[in-house]
Amino acid sequence: MATLPADTAVDTIAEALAEAGYVIVERLAPDITELAFEQLKADIDGAVVGHTPFLGERTKRVSSLLRRSTAVRDLAVHPTVLALADRVLQPNCARYQLNYTGIMHLLPGAPAQELHRDGDIYPFRHPSPPTQMPTMWALSDFTAANGATQLVPGSHRWDEARAPFADEIIAAEMPAGSVLIYVSGTIHGGGVNLSDLDRTGLALHYSLGWLRQEENQYLTNPPEVAREFPERLQRLIGYDFGAPYLGFVNGDSPQRLLIEPHDGPANRSNPEVDALASAIERYQWGNVAPVATPERDGEVISLNRGAIAESVITGPNSTS
């Protein structure tokens, strides 16, 4: 079991995550998870069970958590989790985003969920760089008896066709207040609840900023709701540039438009866009100079790789 105490250095946690494809940090935020459970109890009580075997016919699910709980907002921007997301996701994006929020509440008798990879919602063949870094906060104790998440350590490195043997599957046991963190290629699924106790987990998934979010955060948290969130959370759910030309509104940063809505001329945001252009250049554009093709003679015209960052905030016709 890749289980570490809450005071473990982030680099050590990141090493365990990279090696096993998952890590459990015990009792990382017990006070916050306890408050989240209190704030979400009425929603959990009123939720219905899943209507498909995958969703769980003895499993209650609740989504749209940020607008339901201030404690969930705190968990979403927990510094340890975001420090790990920096290491897992940012090698392949300029910005990452919150992809999904949800409660998985297993009632006694809940069957085990089909094992799967969260990365399968995107069209990438495994093994691949991580597209997501899901987390599961334990709002109650997770035990092998009550349906703790099942995991297959090391499966994030496996070939697409490789399936686990039964003795390669473990239960992510952890006390309430702990968090399970894994990557998109790790095979996992909810366990079977053989006990007479409920098992409650709170999932917060993070993904590369250039992917479509699993949970539509803009409709779930429209501007009138998102304006009540801290700026870090606003940006994390997508009110931000995803890259120099991804996500702009009227040529401007969507985060600033939460503060000062306008339909007039775009405000230029060169520092933000320049920083994102530099972030993207490190992995996408590179520094390879264009060359002439063998079929053509003549002068090769140099490409201005930074111009696209400028063009997006000077108007839609500037790229013509």
C-alpha positions as a Markdown table, in Angstrom:
| # | Residue | x | y | z |
|---|---|---|---|---|
| 1 | Met | 0.0 | 0.0 | 0.0 |
| 2 | Ala | 1.3 | 3.4 | -1.0 |
| 3 | Thr | 0.1 | 5.1 | 2.2 |
| 4 | Leu | 1.8 | 8.2 | 3.7 |
| 5 | Pro | 1.1 | 10.5 | 6.6 |
| 6 | Ala | -0.2 | 14.0 | 6.1 |
| 7 | Asp | 3.1 | 15.6 | 7.0 |
| 8 | Thr | 5.0 | 13.9 | 4.2 |
| 9 | Ala | 6.9 | 16.2 | 1.7 |
| 10 | Val | 5.0 | 16.7 | -1.5 |
| 11 | Asp | 7.9 | 15.4 | -3.6 |
| 12 | Thr | 7.8 | 12.1 | -1.7 |
| 13 | Ile | 4.1 | 11.9 | -2.3 |
| 14 | Ala | 4.6 | 12.6 | -6.0 |
| 15 | Glu | 7.2 | 9.9 | -6.2 |
| 16 | Ala | 4.9 | 7.3 | -4.7 |
| 17 | Leu | 2.1 | 8.4 | -7.0 |
| 18 | Ala | 4.3 | 8.1 | -10.1 |
| 19 | Glu | 5.5 | 4.7 | -9.0 |
| 20 | Ala | 2.3 | 3.0 | -8.0 |
| 21 | Gly | -0.2 | 5.1 | -10.0 |
| 22 | Tyr | -2.0 | 6.0 | -6.8 |
| 23 | Val | -1.2 | 7.2 | -3.3 |
| 24 | Ile | -3.2 | 7.6 | 0.0 |
| 25 | Val | -2.4 | 10.6 | 2.2 |
| 26 | Glu | -3.9 | 9.8 | 5.6 |
| 27 | Arg | -5.9 | 12.4 | 7.6 |
| 28 | Leu | -4.9 | 15.2 | 5.3 |
| 29 | Ala | -7.9 | 17.3 | 6.1 |
| 30 | Pro | -10.2 | 15.7 | 8.7 |
| 31 | Asp | -11.8 | 18.9 | 9.9 |
| 32 | Ile | -12.7 | 20.0 | 6.3 |
| 33 | Thr | -14.1 | 16.6 | 5.3 |
| 34 | Glu | -16.2 | 16.5 | 8.5 |
| 35 | Leu | -17.7 | 19.8 | 7.6 |
| 36 | Ala | -18.3 | 18.8 | 4.0 |
| 37 | Phe | -20.1 | 15.7 | 5.2 |
| 38 | Glu | -22.4 | 17.9 | 7.4 |
| 39 | Gln | -23.1 | 20.4 | 4.6 |
| 40 | Leu | -23.9 | 17.6 | 2.1 |
| 41 | Lys | -25.9 | 15.3 | 4.4 |
| 42 | Ala | -29.3 | 16.5 | 3.3 |
| 43 | Asp | -28.3 | 16.2 | -0.4 |
| 44 | Ile | -27.1 | 12.6 | 0.2 |
| 45 | Asp | -30.2 | 11.7 | 2.1 |
| 46 | Gly | -32.4 | 12.9 | -0.7 |
| 47 | Ala | -30.3 | 11.4 | -3.5 |
| 48 | Val | -31.6 | 8.4 | -5.5 |
| 49 | Val | -29.5 | 5.3 | -6.3 |
| 50 | Gly | -27.9 | 4.7 | -9.7 |
| 51 | His | -30.0 | 3.5 | -12.6 |
| 52 | Thr | -27.2 | 1.4 | -14.2 |
| 53 | Pro | -24.8 | -1.2 | -12.9 |
| 54 | Phe | -21.9 | 1.1 | -13.4 |
| 55 | Leu | -23.5 | 4.0 | -11.5 |
| 56 | Gly | -24.5 | 1.5 | -8.8 |
| 57 | Glu | -28.0 | 0.3 | -8.0 |
| 58 | Arg | -27.1 | 0.6 | -4.3 |
| 59 | Thr | -25.0 | 3.7 | -4.7 |
| 60 | Lys | -26.2 | 7.3 | -4.2 |
| 61 | Arg | -24.5 | 10.0 | -6.2 |
| 62 | Val | -24.6 | 13.8 | -5.8 |
| 63 | Ser | -22.9 | 16.2 | -8.1 |
| 64 | Ser | -22.6 | 20.0 | -8.4 |
| 65 | Leu | -20.8 | 20.0 | -5.1 |
| 66 | Leu | -19.1 | 23.5 | -5.2 |
| 67 | Arg | -22.4 | 25.3 | -5.0 |
| 68 | Arg | -23.6 | 23.0 | -2.3 |
| 69 | Ser | -20.7 | 23.2 | 0.2 |
| 70 | Thr | -18.1 | 25.8 | 1.2 |
| 71 | Ala | -16.0 | 23.0 | 2.6 |
| 72 | Val | -15.8 | 21.3 | -0.8 |
| 73 | Arg | -14.5 | 24.5 | -2.2 |
| 74 | Asp | -11.6 | 24.4 | 0.3 |
| 75 | Leu | -10.9 | 20.7 | -0.6 |
| 76 | Ala | -10.8 | 21.6 | -4.3 |
| 77 | Val | -7.9 | 24.0 | -3.8 |
| 78 | His | -6.1 | 22.1 | -1.0 |
| 79 | Pro | -2.4 | 23.0 | -1.4 |
| 80 | Thr | -1.1 | 19.5 | -1.3 |
| 81 | Val | -3.5 | 18.3 | -4.0 |
| 82 | Leu | -2.7 | 21.2 | -6.3 |
| 83 | Ala | 1.0 | 20.8 | -5.8 |
| 84 | Leu | 0.6 | 17.2 | -7.0 |
| 85 | Ala | -1.5 | 18.3 | -9.9 |
| 86 | Asp | 1.3 | 20.7 | -10.8 |
| 87 | Arg | 3.6 | 17.7 | -11.1 |
| 88 | Val | 1.2 | 15.3 | -12.8 |
| 89 | Leu | -0.6 | 17.5 | -15.2 |
| 90 | Gln | 1.4 | 20.6 | -16.0 |
| 91 | Pro | 4.0 | 18.9 | -18.1 |
| 92 | Asn | 1.3 | 18.5 | -20.7 |
| 93 | Cys | -0.7 | 21.7 | -20.3 |
| 94 | Ala | -0.4 | 25.4 | -19.6 |
| 95 | Arg | -3.3 | 25.2 | -17.1 |
| 96 | Tyr | -5.2 | 22.3 | -15.6 |
| 97 | Gln | -8.8 | 22.4 | -14.5 |
| 98 | Leu | -11.4 | 20.9 | -12.1 |
| 99 | Asn | -13.0 | 18.2 | -14.2 |
| 100 | Tyr | -15.7 | 16.6 | -12.0 |
| 101 | Thr | -17.2 | 16.9 | -8.5 |
| 102 | Gly | -19.3 | 14.1 | -7.0 |
| 103 | Ile | -20.3 | 12.1 | -3.9 |
| 104 | Met | -20.2 | 8.2 | -4.1 |
| 105 | His | -22.3 | 7.0 | -1.2 |
| 106 | Leu | -22.3 | 3.2 | -1.0 |
| 107 | Leu | -25.2 | 1.6 | 0.9 |
| 108 | Pro | -24.9 | -1.8 | 2.6 |
| 109 | Gly | -25.2 | -4.4 | -0.1 |
| 110 | Ala | -23.8 | -2.2 | -2.9 |
| 111 | Pro | -22.1 | -4.5 | -5.5 |
| 112 | Ala | -18.6 | -3.8 | -6.7 |
| 113 | Gln | -18.3 | -1.5 | -9.6 |
| 114 | Glu | -16.8 | -2.6 | -12.9 |
| 115 | Leu | -13.1 | -1.9 | -13.0 |
| 116 | His | -12.1 | 0.8 | -15.4 |
| 117 | Arg | -9.8 | 3.7 | -16.2 |
| 118 | Asp | -11.1 | 7.3 | -15.8 |
| 119 | Gly | -9.0 | 8.2 | -18.8 |
| 120 | Asp | -11.2 | 6.0 | -21.0 |
| 121 | Ile | -13.6 | 9.0 | -21.5 |
| 122 | Tyr | -11.0 | 10.5 | -23.8 |
| 123 | Pro | -9.7 | 8.8 | -27.1 |
| 124 | Phe | -6.2 | 8.0 | -26.0 |
| 125 | Arg | -4.7 | 4.5 | -26.0 |
| 126 | His | -2.9 | 3.4 | -22.9 |
| 127 | Pro | -0.2 | 3.8 | -21.7 |
| 128 | Ser | -0.4 | 7.5 | -22.3 |
| 129 | Pro | 0.5 | 10.7 | -20.4 |
| 130 | Pro | -2.1 | 11.3 | -17.7 |
| 131 | Thr | -5.1 | 13.3 | -18.8 |
| 132 | Gln | -6.6 | 13.4 | -15.3 |
| 133 | Met | -5.6 | 13.3 | -11.7 |
| 134 | Pro | -8.7 | 12.1 | -9.8 |
| 135 | Thr | -8.9 | 12.3 | -6.0 |
| 136 | Met | -11.3 | 10.6 | -3.6 |
| 137 | Trp | -11.7 | 12.1 | -0.1 |
| 138 | Ala | -12.9 | 9.8 | 2.6 |
| 139 | Leu | -15.9 | 11.3 | 4.3 |
| 140 | Ser | -16.3 | 8.1 | 6.3 |
| 141 | Asp | -13.7 | 5.3 | 7.0 |
| 142 | Phe | -12.9 | 3.2 | 3.9 |
| 143 | Thr | -12.5 | -0.5 | 4.7 |
| 144 | Ala | -12.3 | -3.6 | 2.6 |
| 145 | Ala | -15.6 | -4.6 | 4.1 |
| 146 | Asn | -17.6 | -1.5 | 3.4 |
| 147 | Gly | -16.5 | -1.0 | -0.3 |
| 148 | Ala | -13.2 | 0.9 | -0.2 |
| 149 | Thr | -12.1 | 1.8 | -3.8 |
| 150 | Gln | -10.4 | -1.1 | -5.5 |
| 151 | Leu | -7.1 | -0.4 | -7.2 |
| 152 | Val | -4.6 | -2.1 | -9.4 |
| 153 | Pro | -1.1 | -0.7 | -8.5 |
| 154 | Gly | 1.1 | -0.1 | -11.5 |
| 155 | Ser | -1.7 | -0.5 | -14.1 |
| 156 | His | -1.1 | 3.1 | -15.3 |
| 157 | Arg | 1.9 | 1.7 | -17.1 |
| 158 | Trp | 0.2 | -1.4 | -18.6 |
| 159 | Asp | -0.6 | -1.9 | -22.3 |
| 160 | Glu | -4.2 | -1.3 | -23.3 |
| 161 | Ala | -5.1 | -5.0 | -23.5 |
| 162 | Arg | -3.6 | -6.1 | -20.2 |
| 163 | Ala | -6.2 | -7.1 | -17.6 |
| 164 | Pro | -5.5 | -7.6 | -13.9 |
| 165 | Phe | -5.5 | -10.9 | -12.1 |
| 166 | Ala | -7.6 | -11.1 | -8.9 |
| 167 | Asp | -4.5 | -11.1 | -6.6 |
| 168 | Glu | -3.3 | -7.8 | -8.2 |
| 169 | Ile | -6.3 | -5.8 | -6.9 |
| 170 | Ile | -6.1 | -4.1 | -3.5 |
| 171 | Ala | -8.6 | -2.1 | -1.4 |
| 172 | Ala | -7.7 | 1.5 | -0.7 |
| 173 | Glu | -8.4 | 1.4 | 3.0 |
| 174 | Met | -8.1 | 4.8 | 4.8 |
| 175 | Pro | -9.6 | 6.6 | 7.7 |
| 176 | Ala | -12.1 | 9.5 | 7.3 |
| 177 | Gly | -10.3 | 12.7 | 6.4 |
| 178 | Ser | -7.8 | 11.0 | 4.2 |
| 179 | Val | -7.5 | 11.3 | 0.4 |
| 180 | Leu | -6.8 | 8.8 | -2.3 |
| 181 | Ile | -5.0 | 10.3 | -5.4 |
| 182 | Tyr | -4.5 | 8.4 | -8.6 |
| 183 | Val | -3.9 | 9.0 | -12.3 |
| 184 | Ser | -6.1 | 8.5 | -15.3 |
| 185 | Gly | -4.5 | 5.3 | -16.4 |
| 186 | Thr | -4.9 | 3.5 | -13.1 |
| 187 | Ile | -7.5 | 0.7 | -13.1 |
| 188 | His | -9.9 | 1.0 | -10.2 |
| 189 | Gly | -13.6 | 0.8 | -9.2 |
| 190 | Gly | -15.8 | 1.0 | -6.2 |
| 191 | Gly | -15.7 | -2.0 | -3.9 |
| 192 | Val | -18.5 | -4.3 | -2.7 |
| 193 | Asn | -20.1 | -3.1 | 0.6 |
| 194 | Leu | -20.5 | -6.3 | 2.6 |
| 195 | Ser | -20.9 | -4.4 | 5.9 |
| 196 | Asp | -24.0 | -2.8 | 7.6 |
| 197 | Leu | -22.4 | 0.7 | 7.3 |
| 198 | Asp | -22.5 | 3.3 | 4.6 |
| 199 | Arg | -19.3 | 4.3 | 2.8 |
| 200 | Thr | -19.1 | 7.9 | 1.6 |
| 201 | Gly | -16.5 | 9.3 | -0.7 |
| 202 | Leu | -16.1 | 12.7 | -2.3 |
| 203 | Ala | -14.5 | 12.8 | -5.7 |
| 204 | Leu | -12.7 | 15.8 | -7.1 |
| 205 | His | -11.1 | 15.2 | -10.5 |
| 206 | Tyr | -8.6 | 17.4 | -12.2 |
| 207 | Ser | -7.7 | 17.3 | -15.9 |
| 208 | Leu | -5.6 | 18.9 | -18.6 |
| 209 | Gly | -7.0 | 22.4 | -19.4 |
| 210 | Trp | -7.4 | 21.7 | -23.1 |
| 211 | Leu | -9.8 | 18.8 | -22.6 |
| 212 | Arg | -13.6 | 19.1 | -22.3 |
| 213 | Gln | -14.6 | 18.8 | -18.7 |
| 214 | Glu | -16.7 | 15.8 | -17.6 |
| 215 | Glu | -18.9 | 18.0 | -15.5 |
| 216 | Asn | -19.9 | 21.2 | -17.3 |
| 217 | Gln | -18.7 | 23.7 | -14.7 |
| 218 | Tyr | -20.0 | 26.7 | -16.6 |
| 219 | Leu | -23.6 | 25.6 | -16.4 |
| 220 | Thr | -23.1 | 24.0 | -12.9 |
| 221 | Asn | -21.5 | 27.2 | -11.6 |
| 222 | Pro | -22.7 | 30.0 | -13.9 |
| 223 | Pro | -21.3 | 33.5 | -13.4 |
| 224 | Glu | -23.8 | 34.5 | -10.7 |
| 225 | Val | -22.6 | 31.5 | -8.6 |
| 226 | Ala | -18.9 | 31.5 | -9.5 |
| 227 | Arg | -18.6 | 35.2 | -8.5 |
| 228 | Glu | -18.9 | 34.0 | -4.9 |
| 229 | Phe | -15.9 | 31.7 | -5.2 |
| 230 | Pro | -12.3 | 32.7 | -4.5 |
| 231 | Glu | -10.3 | 33.7 | -7.5 |
| 232 | Arg | -8.2 | 30.5 | -7.4 |
| 233 | Leu | -11.3 | 28.4 | -7.6 |
| 234 | Gln | -12.8 | 30.5 | -10.3 |
| 235 | Arg | -9.8 | 29.9 | -12.5 |
| 236 | Leu | -9.7 | 26.2 | -11.6 |
| 237 | Ile | -13.2 | 25.5 | -12.8 |
| 238 | Gly | -12.5 | 27.1 | -16.1 |
| 239 | Tyr | -13.0 | 30.9 | -15.8 |
| 240 | Asp | -9.6 | 31.4 | -17.1 |
| 241 | Phe | -7.5 | 31.0 | -20.3 |
| 242 | Gly | -6.8 | 27.4 | -20.9 |
| 243 | Ala | -3.9 | 28.5 | -23.2 |
| 244 | Pro | -3.2 | 31.7 | -25.2 |
| 245 | Tyr | -6.3 | 31.3 | -27.3 |
| 246 | Leu | -8.4 | 28.8 | -25.4 |
| 247 | Gly | -11.4 | 30.1 | -23.5 |
| 248 | Phe | -11.4 | 33.8 | -24.1 |
| 249 | Val | -14.6 | 36.0 | -23.9 |
| 250 | Asn | -14.7 | 39.0 | -26.1 |
| 251 | Gly | -11.0 | 38.7 | -26.4 |
| 252 | Asp | -10.4 | 38.9 | -22.6 |
| 253 | Ser | -9.9 | 36.7 | -19.6 |
| 254 | Pro | -13.2 | 35.1 | -18.5 |
| 255 | Gln | -12.0 | 35.4 | -14.9 |
| 256 | Arg | -11.8 | 39.2 | -15.1 |
| 257 | Leu | -15.2 | 39.3 | -16.8 |
| 258 | Leu | -16.6 | 37.7 | -13.7 |
| 259 | Ile | -15.5 | 40.8 | -11.8 |
| 260 | Glu | -16.3 | 43.5 | -14.4 |
| 261 | Pro | -18.8 | 42.2 | -17.0 |
| 262 | His | -18.7 | 44.2 | -20.3 |
| 263 | Asp | -19.5 | 43.9 | -23.9 |
| 264 | Gly | -17.2 | 46.7 | -25.1 |
| 265 | Pro | -13.7 | 46.6 | -26.5 |
| 266 | Ala | -11.5 | 43.9 | -25.2 |
| 267 | Asn | -9.1 | 44.6 | -22.4 |
| 268 | Arg | -5.6 | 43.6 | -23.3 |
| 269 | Ser | -4.1 | 41.0 | -21.0 |
| 270 | Asn | -0.6 | 40.7 | -22.3 |
| 271 | Pro | 1.1 | 39.5 | -19.1 |
| 272 | Glu | -1.3 | 36.6 | -18.7 |
| 273 | Val | -1.2 | 35.6 | -22.4 |
| 274 | Asp | 2.6 | 35.9 | -22.6 |
| 275 | Ala | 3.0 | 33.7 | -19.6 |
| 276 | Leu | 0.7 | 31.1 | -21.1 |
| 277 | Ala | 2.5 | 31.3 | -24.5 |
| 278 | Ser | 5.8 | 30.5 | -22.8 |
| 279 | Ala | 4.2 | 27.6 | -20.9 |
| 280 | Ile | 2.8 | 26.1 | -24.1 |
| 281 | Glu | 6.0 | 26.6 | -26.0 |
| 282 | Arg | 8.0 | 24.3 | -23.7 |
| 283 | Tyr | 6.1 | 21.2 | -24.8 |
| 284 | Gln | 4.1 | 22.0 | -27.9 |
| 285 | Trp | 5.7 | 24.5 | -30.2 |
| 286 | Gly | 9.4 | 23.7 | -29.5 |
| 287 | Asn | 12.2 | 25.6 | -31.2 |
| 288 | Val | 12.6 | 23.7 | -34.5 |
| 289 | Ala | 13.1 | 26.1 | -37.4 |
| 290 | Pro | 10.9 | 25.5 | -40.5 |
| 291 | Val | 12.8 | 24.2 | -43.5 |
| 292 | Ala | 12.1 | 24.2 | -47.2 |
| 293 | Thr | 10.4 | 21.1 | -48.7 |
| 294 | Pro | 12.4 | 19.1 | -51.2 |
| 295 | Glu | 9.8 | 20.0 | -53.9 |
| 296 | Arg | 10.3 | 23.7 | -53.6 |
| 297 | Asp | 13.2 | 26.1 | -54.0 |
| 298 | Gly | 13.4 | 29.6 | -52.6 |
| 299 | Glu | 13.4 | 31.5 | -49.4 |
| 300 | Val | 11.9 | 29.9 | -46.3 |
| 301 | Ile | 9.7 | 32.4 | -44.4 |
| 302 | Ser | 10.2 | 32.3 | -40.7 |
| 303 | Leu | 7.1 | 31.6 | -38.5 |
| 304 | Asn | 6.4 | 33.9 | -35.6 |
| 305 | Arg | 5.4 | 31.3 | -33.0 |
| 306 | Gly | 4.4 | 34.0 | -30.5 |
| 307 | Ala | 2.1 | 35.9 | -32.8 |
| 308 | Ile | -0.9 | 33.7 | -32.1 |
| 309 | Ala | -0.8 | 34.7 | -28.4 |
| 310 | Glu | -1.0 | 38.4 | -29.5 |
| 311 | Ser | -3.6 | 37.8 | -32.1 |
| 312 | Val | -6.2 | 36.3 | -29.8 |
| 313 | Ile | -6.6 | 39.4 | -27.8 |
| 314 | Thr | -6.6 | 42.0 | -30.6 |
| 315 | Gly | -9.7 | 40.7 | -32.3 |
| 316 | Pro | -11.1 | 37.8 | -34.3 |
| 317 | Asn | -9.9 | 39.2 | -37.7 |
| 318 | Ser | -6.3 | 39.6 | -36.7 |
| 319 | Thr | -5.4 | 36.0 | -37.7 |
| 320 | Ser | -6.6 | 36.4 | -41.3 |
